[in-house]
Amino acid sequence: MSTTENILQRIRMFVTDADGTLLGHRPEFEQYRAFRLRLEDLQKRQDAYWVVCTGRSLRGFNRVFLPMRAFGIVPDYVIARHAYIYEKAAIGYKPHWMWNIQVLMLQWQDEWRVSRAIPRIRRAVLSRNPFARVASRSRGGIRFKFDDDGSANFGAEILRQEAQPYKNLQVFHHLREVDVRKVPFTKGLAVMELARHLGVSPAHILVVGDGHNDISMMEMHPDIHTACPSNAAPEVIETVHRTHGHIAANRSLGGVMDALAAYESGEVNDKLPATWQPSHELVNPISPRRPPDKPRGSIFGFVLFLAVLYTTLVALASFGVMPFGKHILAPYQALVGWVVRAITWFRH
């Protein structure tokens, strides 16, 4: 997309990811001074806000951001842990309490929904695709392997249908592996909440990111302007291409500077790079973290539930308010007797 319009002059909320976008593998000191001058011009001339949205905690962000802070580069707002909004204050950052409490409740509800969805998704794929097998599984995701490309494509379609009702579940297709896993979607919600709080319309927002958790910011509203550095994930590059944003030729902070220059000059490049490959043609970067079909959290939770249930029954039986109390107490009394005998034996 090429135009002579200076879109940057309309931007009132500039949102960037941290790791991989602002921060590369090492500090880019040679870029910091130019970036600070660009930000100062954006903030003063256009009364714009700079927002950093990161998956790190606020403390973790402050730690890795020290090199930039030394150059006088300080964001107006930080969205930490993908969701929690903090505003720059005289000393440090102060929280946006009402939103942060609301999003905490939202994340608890979301964790519960996902933990129930994964077993259903597993059953749906295995019952409809005989060529699927579980490669790894956790409370937040499940990964399948398939025998051939055709069954992998079919499995990916099943997973997309099953994951569609859950806005934080994303499907990733790599060759003959397909996995669905939880990807935080609250970055987009937090950006829109902050924009509402500041009175900024989506058409005046520019978002730059490189990771899967940044996609929610880019897709939250069709009027949002998007960009990504060259080191962005294939799905992010595809999202920026689809939203007619700028795909930079440089990595990390260099790509952010490219995006600002492109939106100022009107030379926005939304073409997919010649080296870009769709994710289903690439090897899955996620390695298995536990054996298939043995989710440790579920087994531990079941054992803990049985222990708590039996303890409750023993307590009630001890007061004589449970039928079959003698039978309930028998294992407990046998265990206590065994412990007493063991202690007596060790003393002698």
Buried (B, 14 or more C-beta within 10 A) or exposed (E): EEEEEEBBEBBBBBBBBBBBBBBBEEBBEEBBEEBBEBBEBBBEEBEBBBBBBBBBEBEBBBEBBEBBEEBEBBBBBBBBBBBBBBBBEEEEBEBBEEBBEBBEEBBEEBBEBBBEBBEEBBEBBBEBBEBBBBBBBBBBBBBBBBEEEEBBBBBBBBBBEBBEEBBBBBBBBBBBBBBBBBBBBBBBBBBBBBBEBBEBBBBBBBBBBBBBBBBBBBBBBEEBBBBBBBBBBBBBBBBBBEBEBBBBEBBBBBBBBBBBBBBBBBBBBBEBEEEBEEBBEEEBEBEBEEEBEEBEEBEEEEEEEEEEEEEEBBEEBEEEEBEEBEEBBEEBEEEEEEEEEEEEEEEE
